[in-house]
Amino acid sequence: MRVMIFCLVLVGTFLSAQRVSIQEHEVWWPDGLWNAVRCSVTVEDLFGVYVRGLKVEDFQVVEKAYDGKGNLLAEKPVSFVESSSYRFNGKGFWEKTVNSEKLDIVFFIDGTGSMEKHIKNIRKQIHSFVDRLVEKGTGFRIFIGMHETEDEPEWPISSYQSRFFDVTMLEEIRSAIDEINTWGEWWNLTWGYDVFLWSLKLNWREDARKVVVVITDVYTDSVYGPNWYFSPGCVTSMRAVDLALREKGMELYYRQPKEEEMAKTELQECFSPKVNLKVKESNFDALEKINGRVKRLSWPFDQSEIELSDSPIVDSKCYFAWVSGWGDQRYVDKVEVVVSLKYTNSSASFVFYPLVDPDGKKDFEEMRKALMTDLFEVSYEALKDQSSLDDWAKALSVLRESVSLVVDFVELFEVRYPELLDTMGTLAKTYEAALKLNHLNELARRVVAVRDRIF
């Protein structure tokens, strides 16, 4: 029993010692009291080691709205359920843990019908490869392209842009892997060399390891094929790929069976020992003999043959993205965001000002318009004729609503925006008239005092 209690105390101490730190934050889409916000945090344990594998459920994110005097107006938890388009079409939460290795890797998968019997294993292996990347913390970016002849490679999900996806897009990457499939069997050529040169269009990182993996069940087509007609024909030579590999510092892995196990239909189309023996003589295995950056993988495909380093973790962040909406408040001076790790006493916070322009100027015009509109609807419209003024119950009700609006406006200038007092002369007169009734001596005194300071 004592051992169990000791263990529980030890676990509790360990959890409570975890520390949350804000790393960066940004209002990336500002729009008054509606703002798209993102931030990142790190979580470290008692020994300064990054805590990994956290989920959004392990955190609590709360927003607190304050007025110009620092009074708390309201607070509410951040929702990661609605407005997915403002959370980068994801769940609004990602973990990005990386070691010192940067890897940009491209998979080009033959989509012809003869590959159908291999697709299930390819999906499984690429999923396992992504698992390895995440486990090791490799700072990776990945592109998975289906290919055959002259069409440009594209993600298995056609709505995806032809670019690298990184570790923060695991859900999208795994969805794409699940969609890897074939297009049916026909006289299809497989342009392995062409897709390699196409990959040079991608935005490779200069300081990253650059790897291309081509998976096919037939010889790659080249300038020497096909064997019985030319158009459309591949125009890329083995020499061009050799030069690109050396110049760009890239690696090429290829996964291809021996000739006797190759797809019969495609093989008959692209190669004949009597017509174009050079197709075979300029295949990937020939390139491997002259370039040490080329390596053959096993058939069937085994992802474990792609080497990854065991470098130490150098950074780990959890990213949040959400919509901050305070449209139910007339005016919010600042919003404090508090990020807490559940089951611990650890939290961190940052502040943003929703009504501040990106250049640092106060968004006075938006606030002024909002207050003017509210005041017009409450005061002028409600008390625009003599009968309304004679209705004391209605007039007093309108007056109570007007008071808070006028106080908001006066405080806006007196407390937070004294540099804009040069506009208060006309506005003070406007709001004095808007009150209609002379029952608020204190309020009137404040408005007149502001006016007198200006004139």
HURA-V608292 format. One line per field, one symbol per residue. ss: DSSP state (~ for helix, > for strand, _ for the rest). A space follows every 50 residues. Layout:
ss->???
This chain:
ss->_~~~~~~~~~~~~~~~__>>>>>>>>>>>>>__>>>>>>>>>>>_____> _____~~~>>>>>>>>_____>>>>>>______~~~~_____>>>>>>>_ _>>>>>>>>>__~~~~~~~~~~~~~~~~~~~~~~~~__>>>>>>>>>___ ___>__________>>~~~~~~~~~~~~_____________~~~~~~~~~ ~_______>>>>>>>______________________~~~~~~~~~~~_> >>>>>___~~~__~~~~~~~_______~~~~__~~~~~~~___>>>>___ __~~~_______>>>>>>>>>>>>>________>>>>>>>>_____>>>> >>___>_____>_~~~~~~~~~~~~~~~~~_____~~~~~_~~~~~~~~~ ~~~~~~~~~~~~~~~~_~~~~~~~~~~~~~~~~~~_____~~~~~~~~~~ ~~~~_
